[in-house]
Amino acid sequence: MMIMIRAIVRPEKSDDVLAALMDAGFPAVTKYSVAGRGKQRGIKIGEVTYDEIPKTMLMSVVNAVDKDFVIETIMTAARSGKKGNFGDGKIFVTDVEDVYTISSGVQDTAAASEGVPA
């Protein structure tokens, strides 16, 4: 089975996460800028409240057997300080049923990608 890992991280940590994933053997990542807020409901600086904070979302599809390793790699690289801080981000994991390669038109089922008969 394949899974999709979406990590929302601080923009200043995205290069660290990308480098850590590359070093760990997981170079395939999609990166894009997002904005949002977590439980802290944004941030207030003086009289101004910023409802949406800039973040970076990194998305990768990996084999399920690699899930824990990839998540730990992301958390270690994305965490600010030794214990982390509010706003360091979130990781979301979902199952992937099928994968299609646009250039070849080939459909790759999650089971077939691991050598399991589909």
BELKABEL-V370344 format. One record per residue. SS is DSSP state (H for helix, E for strand, - for the rest). Layout:
# BELKABEL-V370344
{{SS} {SS}}
This chain:
# BELKABEL-V370344
{{-} {E} {E} {E} {E} {E} {E} {E} {E} {-} {H} {H} {H} {H} {H} {H} {H} {H} {H} {H} {H} {H} {H} {-} {-} {-} {-} {-} {-} {E} {E} {E} {E} {E} {E} {E} {-} {-} {-} {-} {-} {-} {E} {E} {E} {-} {-} {E} {E} {E} {-} {-} {E} {E} {E} {E} {E} {E} {E} {E} {E} {E} {E} {H} {H} {H} {H} {H} {H} {H} {H} {H} {H} {H} {H} {H} {H} {H} {-} {-} {-} {-} {-} {-} {-} {-} {-} {-} {E} {E} {E} {E} {E} {E} {E} {E} {-} {E} {E} {E} {-} {-} {-} {-} {-} {-} {E} {E} {E} {H} {H} {H} {H} {-} {-} {-} {-} {-}}
